[in-house]
Amino acid sequence: MTTDDLAPLVKSLDLPAKVRLLTGASTFTLAAEPSIGLSAMNFSDGPTGVRGLKFSGGRVVSLFPNATLLASAWDVDSAYEVGRLLAEEAMAQEIHVVLGPTINLHRTPLGGRLFEAYSEDPLLTGRLAAAYVRGLQDAGVAACLKHLVANESETDRNTVDSVVDEKTLRELYLLPFEMATDAWAIMGAYNDVNGVAATEQHHVINEVIKDDWGYTGLVMSDWFATKTAAPAANGGLDLVMPGPNGPWGDALVAAVQAGEVDEAVIDDHVSRLLLLAKRVGALGAPRVWPSSLPLPDSAVRREQLTRLAASGITVLKNDGDVLPLDRAGSVALIGRHALETIDMGGGSAQVNPPYQISVATGLGDLARLTVVDGVEVRTRPVPARDGFLTDPVTGEAGIRIVLYDAAGNELEQRFSAQAKTMIGMDDDFSGTVTSAVLSGVVAGSSSTEVELGAMGVGDWKISAASFDLSYSLRTSGSGFGEEVLTPPLRTDRFTVPAGTLFTATVTLTSDMGLFGLIARSASRETVDVIDEAVRAAAGADVAVVVVGLTEEQETESVDKSTLQLPGAQDALVEAVAGAARHTVVVVNAATPVLMPWLSRVDAVIWAGLPGQEGGHAIAAALLGDIEPAGRLVTTFPAADEASPAWSVTPVDGKLVYSEGTFIGYRGHFAGKAPAPAFWLGHGLGYGKWEYTDVRLVTGDAPAVTATVTNVGSHPSREVVQVYLRPTEPDEPTRLVGWTAVTVAPGEAARVVVETDPRLWRRWNPTTNTWSRLADGGEFLVARGLGDIRAVVS
């Protein structure tokens, strides 16, 4: 079906009815129109889980590995599988549209939201995104590509003007969208692009996407991103989210009546909306949803999520083949991330999982395992987790929340396993919340020193044992959505008996926000923690230190300022490496970190944010049960500021993409930044490889053939990468293709790597057309650009 086929339905509606359909009916739903057989549609945030219709405290759903970890498999089939599994998660909740994948590029390693996006490379991003989209949509669930476009950082994200030349825009930042235009929806970004709001981008949306590419899908706004009526409607935006209020409605009706917007433009928007509805089963006969799908904690999900995470884990260093670990040896497992493994980033990508497996739990069946906590890794404590508080009514790990209106009437009482709740955006009861009581019982068996406190905008009264405090928490005014994404908090130290009831009453001073209770053991002195770690390391055959970032650094709305590990984690690794016979470091982070201790440890694996089965996946990788055959999707700089693009801070409101097409490995390889610590594509796996008989097959899109032999002692998956080094001096070396193959020890395989013709073209800003790169460039056949195995031309 095309939009033309839907013209009679559109024509049957009057103007106010058409416009009503073009703004959400609620935070995550679209309105029905029974007169034309249109049912309501449900949207859900993605891309590493289908959260449902609530921002917080909603249904328990599966938490998938994050996008960079999934992408590290360099596996189109795996990306397709993820799409199919997410479609199952969506169908279980009657969700029509999943808001993902995120396909912005890793322009600078400081970007706070990079964990949601695949890679710094447009070809890798585009191929994986297209497969993910197919996986979702083959099941009749729409994918929504985001965020269009030049949305690579979070600083001042609602006001920043990304200044990007047309060549860079076309060749880099639009290419993944172009490759994945089978997606039934695209989401516009918050930022401006070259002085024009992303939601009003006539050039990008109308001229490039809808006209040049012939895109028939729907273009929606990010939540609260649309500021205007006529400019956004004329600029190609089809749908404003969320609703029911927004800048369209009566204002857009008036704009049409005043001649500012042609009604044919409105008809096109409605036609695209109806086509989306038809595709997802919301137009015509009601959709029949599957009645039996795997539960988030089912055995089938556990296997899938463990395998997907472990397959993307990347071996960065493995001197002396210390990995895989010897199960019979003694292991000292050290680090806060070993006990509280970070499985997801912050912001709208968060979901409510059934559990989160720590590395300590994953390795818990080792007979000779000693577990030692590490140094503090946060500056902001998080809502209570891992059973530190229990519900005073049911005894379950979590808290009790009671919501009241202005008259003191109870509106709702709920249990929250996450020790937090959203108020004012997800409310599905009558009445307005003006106050709430949150309570939990401090677990344990004896008196202990604890940190207790609250999170959320309002006036608080805190009570625990004999302690009573009152204080007010307010936003800093530093950015849009702070009350939801980075709400204010406060904690205080108390010594309380186990079983103490901790109660917090809040009077709301904002109509929306995230609220919760914070409870944890009081922090120990760093020197004492490191001394304990050193003693454990000295007594073990191998010390495994788990370090990383948290959702303070890897989150929506905030960028990083450094690639250094937070707290004293570097000092912890140094001390352990000085005492241990062998030291393995696990990096629990989605994006690059600095490793000043790299030369003094035996092995390093990068584990990303591995999802609810994270601890099991990391254990499987360390023990060799599943080969960690990942390859990096982002170049790891050797130092702060040592990357082709670095700053995320706008100057006079503008963030200039002055590096052009030389981002990431492209800029490093051209000498525009120092040599990195690790190149895109780097990853050792557990095999060892020889490349022979490398040949070039010429044609419109040349191919490269090679024989790869596994000369190691483990079965292994190799990713053969081909990069093109053009003859033109102003053109960067770029990835043009890859092929993966699994080979047994001592065996060989012949592989063919076909190059993508879209990487053989260049945009001519003078003629505003594509032209082909000159023939005669060199092909680099590599295991990442730091390990080039052959050059052919």
HELIX and SHEET records of a PDB file:
HELIX    1   1 ASP A    4  LEU A    6  5                                   3    
HELIX    2   2 ALA A    7  LYS A   11  1                                   5    
HELIX    3   3 LEU A   15  LEU A   21  1                                   7    
HELIX    4   4 PRO A   34  ILE A   36  5                                   3    
HELIX    5   5 ALA A   67  ALA A   71  1                                   5    
HELIX    6   6 VAL A   76  MET A   91  1                                  16    
HELIX    7   7 LEU A  114  GLU A  116  5                                   3    
HELIX    8   8 PRO A  122  GLN A  137  1                                  16    
HELIX    9   9 GLU A  166  THR A  168  1                                   3    
HELIX   10  10 LEU A  169  TYR A  173  3                                   5    
HELIX   11  11 LEU A  175  MET A  179  1                                   5    
HELIX   12  12 ALA A  198  GLU A  200  5                                   3    
HELIX   13  13 HIS A  202  ASP A  212  3                                  11    
HELIX   14  14 ALA A  230  ASN A  234  1                                   5    
HELIX   15  15 GLY A  249  GLN A  257  1                                   9    
HELIX   16  16 GLU A  263  VAL A  280  1                                  18    
HELIX   17  17 ALA A  299  GLY A  312  1                                  14    
HELIX   18  18 ASP A  319  ASP A  321  5                                   3    
HELIX   19  19 ARG A  336  LEU A  339  1                                   4    
HELIX   20  20 VAL A  359  GLY A  362  1                                   4    
HELIX   21  21 GLU A  482  LEU A  485  1                                   4    
HELIX   22  22 THR A  526  ALA A  538  1                                  13    
HELIX   23  23 GLN A  569  ALA A  579  1                                  11    
HELIX   24  24 LEU A  598  ARG A  600  5                                   3    
HELIX   25  25 GLY A  614  LEU A  623  1                                  10    
HELIX   26  26 TYR A  665  PHE A  669  1                                   5    
HELIX   27  27 PRO A  757  TRP A  760  5                                   4    
SHEET    1   A 6 THR A  29  LEU A  30  0                                        
SHEET    2   A 6 MET A  41  ASP A  45 -1                                        
SHEET    3   A 6 VAL A  97  LEU A  99  1                                        
SHEET    4   A 6 ALA A 142  LEU A 148  1                                        
SHEET    5   A 6 ALA A 185  GLY A 188  1                                        
SHEET    6   A 6 LEU A 218  MET A 220  1                                        
SHEET    1   B 4 VAL A 196  ALA A 197  0                                        
SHEET    2   B 4 ASP A 192  VAL A 193 -1                                        
SHEET    3   B 4 ASP A 161  VAL A 163  1                                        
SHEET    4   B 4 LYS A 654  VAL A 656  1                                        
SHEET    1   C 6 THR A 314  ASN A 318  0                                        
SHEET    2   C 6 ALA A 603  TRP A 606 -1                                        
SHEET    3   C 6 THR A 583  ASN A 588  1                                        
SHEET    4   C 6 VAL A 542  GLY A 548  1                                        
SHEET    5   C 6 VAL A 331  ILE A 334  1                                        
SHEET    6   C 6 LEU A 369  VAL A 372  1                                        
SHEET    1   D 4 LEU A 389  THR A 390  0                                        
SHEET    2   D 4 SER A 435  VAL A 442 -1                                        
SHEET    3   D 4 ILE A 399  TYR A 404 -1                                        
SHEET    4   D 4 GLU A 410  SER A 416 -1                                        
SHEET    1   E 5 LEU A 389  THR A 390  0                                        
SHEET    2   E 5 SER A 435  VAL A 442 -1                                        
SHEET    3   E 5 LEU A 501  LEU A 508 -1                                        
SHEET    4   E 5 GLY A 458  ALA A 464 -1                                        
SHEET    5   E 5 PHE A 467  LEU A 473 -1                                        
SHEET    1   F 4 LYS A 420  ILE A 423  0                                        
SHEET    2   F 4 GLY A 513  SER A 521 -1                                        
SHEET    3   F 4 THR A 448  MET A 455 -1                                        
SHEET    4   F 4 LEU A 489  VAL A 496 -1                                        
SHEET    1   G 3 TRP A 689  VAL A 697  0                                        
SHEET    2   G 3 ALA A 703  ASN A 710 -1                                        
SHEET    3   G 3 ALA A 748  GLU A 754 -1                                        
SHEET    1   H 4 ARG A 734  VAL A 743  0                                        
SHEET    2   H 4 SER A 716  ARG A 725 -1                                        
SHEET    3   H 4 GLU A 778  ALA A 782 -1                                        
SHEET    4   H 4 ILE A 788  VAL A 792 -1                                        
SHEET    1   I 2 ARG A 761  ASN A 764  0                                        
SHEET    2   I 2 THR A 769  ARG A 772 -1                                        
END                                                                             
